[in-house]
Amino acid sequence: MELFEVFILGVIQGIAEFLPISSSAHLIIFRDVFGIGKSMGSNLAMSFDIALHLGTLLAIAVFFFHDFWTMFIKGISKGVKDKEGKMFWYVVAATIPAAIVGVLFEDVVEEAFRKNYILIALALAIMGIIIYLVDKVSKQKKNLSQMSLQDAILIGCSQVFALIPGFSRSGTTIACARGLKMNREDAAKFSFYLSAPVVLGAAVLQLLKSETIHAITTHLSMFIIGVSTSFIVGLLCIQFLLKYLKKHDFKIFMYYRVLLAVIVIIATLL
């Protein structure tokens, strides 16, 4: 595969992981439908996608390093009596549902959806409309400090739908948080917090496979470029989205998702 294609896929991952447009759907669509990186075998593609997610995980870790460190220290030392400590345990509780379902059903979902481009396109369009409508009817009454444990668990449960390419992990969690009347910026921020343990867990499970290690060592330069690109672009996109949501809604993302869905359906049927 050309290194330019690796770079393009890294850019796509960095953008789509944090904007509510589904990174998994974009990697599948751009590779299989539009032909960017199509020469990858299925095993290499899975390993490379995980590597790209590690790049965006690193972006989250760097951007929110102070937040994560403070939450961890206070969560261990002070527990739920402290607001940062409480947030740490909320993230832990919210991660459990997606972790359980991911371990049990990820392979089943991959088999059912990864090659079904029509279903992926429909998921893109439907979730785009849901995000917009939920945001439109929900007031912005809560911030992170006002979140309850029940809110955190409900948002965590919504991550389960992100196993289906097209729904989007950030999209589902942000939509759920907005439905619970969290303000847009904090809804996005909590979504970013939740992505760290989920992506880390998925990456660790994939790295335990011998074929993944072989793919990385055999195509080391490709993985370095992909991870570096998704990391840098991811940092920029986190900053952009948090700033954008201070004054804007999710209409532009709905339009984009629906348009992409129409293009994919047409390209698949032709």
C-alpha positions as CSV (number, residue, x, y, z in Angstrom):
1,M,0.0,0.0,0.0
2,E,1.2,3.5,-0.8
3,L,2.4,5.6,2.1
4,F,0.2,8.4,0.9
5,E,-2.9,6.2,1.4
6,V,-1.6,5.4,4.9
7,F,-1.5,9.2,5.5
8,I,-5.0,9.7,4.2
9,L,-6.4,7.0,6.4
10,G,-4.6,8.5,9.4
11,V,-6.2,11.9,8.7
12,I,-9.6,10.2,8.3
13,Q,-9.2,8.5,11.7
14,G,-8.0,11.6,13.4
15,I,-11.0,13.6,12.2
16,A,-13.8,10.9,12.4
17,E,-12.8,9.6,15.9
18,F,-13.7,12.8,17.6
19,L,-16.3,14.4,15.3
20,P,-19.6,12.6,15.6
21,I,-19.4,10.9,12.2
22,S,-18.0,7.4,13.0
23,S,-14.4,6.6,12.5
24,S,-15.0,2.8,11.9
25,A,-17.5,3.5,9.2
26,H,-15.2,6.0,7.5
27,L,-12.2,3.6,7.5
28,I,-14.4,0.9,6.0
29,I,-16.0,3.2,3.4
30,F,-12.8,4.9,2.3
31,R,-11.0,1.5,2.1
32,D,-13.6,-0.8,0.6
33,V,-15.9,1.6,-1.3
34,F,-13.5,4.4,-2.4
35,G,-10.5,2.1,-2.7
36,I,-8.0,4.0,-0.5
37,G,-5.8,1.2,1.1
38,K,-8.0,-1.5,-0.5
39,S,-4.9,-3.6,-1.2
40,M,-4.7,-4.5,2.6
41,G,-5.7,-8.0,3.6
42,S,-8.4,-8.3,6.2
43,N,-6.0,-9.2,9.0
44,L,-3.7,-6.3,8.2
45,A,-6.6,-3.9,7.9
46,M,-7.9,-4.8,11.4
47,S,-4.4,-4.4,12.9
48,F,-3.9,-1.1,11.1
49,D,-7.3,0.2,12.3
50,I,-6.4,-0.6,15.9
51,A,-3.1,1.2,15.4
52,L,-4.9,4.3,14.1
53,H,-7.1,4.2,17.2
54,L,-4.0,4.1,19.3
55,G,-2.9,7.4,17.7
56,T,-6.2,9.0,18.6
57,L,-6.0,7.5,22.1
58,L,-2.6,9.2,22.5
59,A,-4.2,12.4,21.4
60,I,-6.9,12.1,24.2
61,A,-4.2,11.2,26.7
62,V,-2.1,14.3,25.8
63,F,-5.0,16.8,25.5
64,F,-6.7,15.7,28.7
65,F,-3.6,14.6,30.7
66,H,-4.2,17.0,33.5
67,D,-7.8,16.0,33.8
68,F,-7.1,12.3,33.8
69,W,-4.2,12.6,36.3
70,T,-6.3,14.7,38.7
71,M,-9.3,12.4,38.4
72,F,-7.2,9.3,39.0
73,I,-5.3,10.7,42.0
74,K,-8.4,12.1,43.7
75,G,-10.5,9.1,42.7
76,I,-8.1,6.8,44.6
77,S,-7.4,9.1,47.5
78,K,-10.7,10.8,48.1
79,G,-13.3,8.8,46.2
80,V,-16.7,10.2,45.3
81,K,-16.4,12.9,48.0
82,D,-14.4,15.0,45.6
83,K,-15.8,16.2,42.3
84,E,-12.8,15.0,40.2
85,G,-12.6,11.8,42.2
86,K,-16.3,11.2,41.5
87,M,-15.8,11.7,37.8
88,F,-13.1,9.0,37.8
89,W,-15.5,6.5,39.2
90,Y,-18.2,7.6,36.9
91,V,-15.9,6.9,33.9
92,V,-15.1,3.5,35.4
93,A,-18.8,2.7,35.9
94,A,-19.8,4.0,32.4
95,T,-17.1,1.9,30.8
96,I,-18.3,-1.5,32.1
97,P,-21.4,-2.0,29.8
98,A,-19.4,-1.4,26.6
99,A,-16.5,-3.5,27.8
100,I,-18.7,-6.5,28.5
101,V,-20.7,-6.3,25.3
102,G,-17.6,-5.6,23.3
103,V,-15.8,-8.7,24.5
104,L,-18.9,-10.9,24.0
105,F,-20.2,-9.6,20.7
106,E,-17.6,-7.6,18.8
107,D,-16.7,-10.4,16.5
108,V,-20.4,-11.1,15.8
109,V,-21.1,-7.5,14.9
110,E,-18.0,-7.3,12.7
111,E,-19.1,-10.3,10.7
112,A,-22.6,-9.0,10.3
113,F,-21.9,-5.3,9.5
114,R,-18.3,-4.8,8.3
115,K,-19.0,-5.8,4.7
116,N,-22.6,-4.6,4.6
117,Y,-22.1,-1.1,3.2
118,I,-25.9,-0.4,2.9
119,L,-26.4,-1.0,6.6
120,I,-23.4,1.1,7.4
121,A,-24.8,3.9,5.3
122,L,-28.2,3.7,6.9
123,A,-26.6,3.8,10.4
124,L,-24.7,6.9,9.4
125,A,-27.9,8.7,8.2
126,I,-30.1,7.5,11.0
127,M,-27.7,8.4,13.8
128,G,-26.9,11.7,12.2
129,I,-30.6,12.6,12.3
130,I,-31.0,11.3,15.9
131,I,-28.0,13.4,17.1
132,Y,-29.5,16.6,15.6
133,L,-33.0,16.0,16.8
134,V,-32.0,15.1,20.4
135,D,-29.8,18.1,20.6
136,K,-32.5,20.4,19.2
137,V,-35.2,19.4,21.7
138,S,-32.9,19.1,24.8
139,K,-32.1,22.1,27.0
140,Q,-28.5,22.7,28.2
141,K,-29.1,22.5,32.0
142,K,-26.3,20.3,33.3
143,N,-22.5,20.5,33.4
144,L,-20.0,17.7,34.3
145,S,-20.2,18.6,38.0
146,Q,-24.0,18.1,38.0
147,M,-23.8,14.7,36.4
148,S,-25.2,11.8,38.4
149,L,-24.1,8.1,38.5
150,Q,-27.3,7.2,36.6
151,D,-26.4,9.7,33.9
152,A,-22.9,8.2,33.6
153,I,-24.2,4.6,33.3
154,L,-26.8,5.5,30.7
155,I,-24.2,7.3,28.6
156,G,-21.9,4.3,29.0
157,C,-24.6,2.0,27.9
158,S,-25.1,4.0,24.7
159,Q,-21.6,3.2,23.7
160,V,-22.8,-0.4,23.0
161,F,-24.4,0.9,19.8
162,A,-21.0,2.1,18.6
163,L,-20.0,-1.5,17.9
164,I,-22.1,-1.1,14.7
165,P,-20.1,0.9,12.1
166,G,-21.8,4.1,11.3
167,F,-23.4,4.8,14.6
168,S,-20.3,6.5,16.1
169,R,-19.1,6.1,19.6
170,S,-18.8,9.9,20.1
171,G,-22.1,10.4,18.3
172,T,-24.1,8.0,20.5
173,T,-22.5,9.1,23.8
174,I,-22.9,12.8,23.0
175,A,-26.6,12.3,21.9
176,C,-27.3,10.4,25.1
177,A,-25.7,13.1,27.2
178,R,-27.6,15.8,25.4
179,G,-30.8,13.8,26.0
180,L,-29.9,14.0,29.7
181,K,-29.7,17.8,29.3
182,M,-25.9,18.2,29.5
183,N,-24.5,21.1,27.7
184,R,-22.9,20.4,24.4
185,E,-19.3,21.1,25.4
186,D,-19.4,18.9,28.5
187,A,-21.3,16.2,26.6
188,A,-18.4,16.1,24.2
189,K,-15.8,16.2,26.9
190,F,-17.4,13.2,28.8
191,S,-17.5,11.4,25.5
192,F,-13.8,11.9,25.1
193,Y,-13.1,10.7,28.7
194,L,-15.1,7.5,28.0
195,S,-13.2,6.8,24.8
196,A,-9.9,6.3,26.5
197,P,-10.5,3.1,28.5
198,V,-12.6,1.6,25.7
199,V,-10.0,2.2,23.0
200,L,-7.2,1.1,25.3
201,G,-9.0,-2.2,26.1
202,A,-9.7,-2.9,22.4
203,A,-6.1,-2.2,21.5
204,V,-4.7,-4.4,24.2
205,L,-6.9,-7.3,23.2
206,Q,-5.8,-6.9,19.6
207,L,-2.1,-6.5,20.5
208,L,-2.2,-9.9,22.3
209,K,-2.8,-11.6,19.0
210,S,0.4,-12.9,17.3
211,E,-0.8,-11.8,13.9
212,T,-1.1,-8.2,15.0
213,I,2.5,-8.2,16.3
214,H,3.6,-9.7,13.0
215,A,1.7,-7.1,11.0
216,I,3.3,-4.3,12.9
217,T,6.8,-5.5,12.6
218,T,6.4,-6.3,9.0
219,H,4.9,-3.0,8.1
220,L,6.5,-0.8,10.7
221,S,6.9,2.4,8.6
222,M,3.3,2.2,7.6
223,F,2.1,1.9,11.2
224,I,4.4,4.8,12.4
225,I,3.0,7.1,9.8
226,G,-0.6,6.1,10.4
227,V,-0.3,6.5,14.2
228,S,1.6,9.8,14.0
229,T,-1.0,11.3,11.6
230,S,-4.0,10.2,13.5
231,F,-2.4,11.6,16.7
232,I,-1.7,15.0,15.3
233,V,-5.0,15.4,13.5
234,G,-6.8,14.0,16.5
235,L,-5.4,16.7,18.8
236,L,-6.5,19.4,16.4
237,C,-10.0,17.9,16.1
238,I,-10.5,17.7,19.9
239,Q,-9.7,21.3,20.2
240,F,-11.9,22.2,17.2
241,L,-15.0,20.4,18.4
242,L,-14.9,21.7,22.0
243,K,-14.6,25.2,20.6
244,Y,-17.2,24.7,17.9
245,L,-19.9,23.4,20.3
246,K,-19.8,26.5,22.4
247,K,-21.7,28.3,19.7
248,H,-23.0,25.7,17.2
249,D,-25.3,22.7,17.1
250,F,-24.9,19.4,15.3
251,K,-26.7,20.3,12.0
252,I,-23.6,20.3,9.9
253,F,-22.7,16.8,11.0
254,M,-26.2,15.5,10.2
255,Y,-26.0,17.0,6.7
256,Y,-22.6,15.4,6.2
257,R,-23.6,12.0,7.5
258,V,-26.8,11.9,5.3
259,L,-24.8,13.0,2.2
260,L,-22.1,10.4,2.7
261,A,-24.8,7.7,3.3
262,V,-26.4,8.6,0.0
263,I,-23.1,8.5,-1.9
264,V,-22.2,5.1,-0.4
265,I,-25.6,3.6,-1.3
266,I,-25.3,4.9,-4.8
267,A,-21.7,3.6,-5.2
268,T,-22.6,0.2,-3.7
269,L,-25.7,-0.3,-6.0
270,L,-24.0,0.8,-9.2
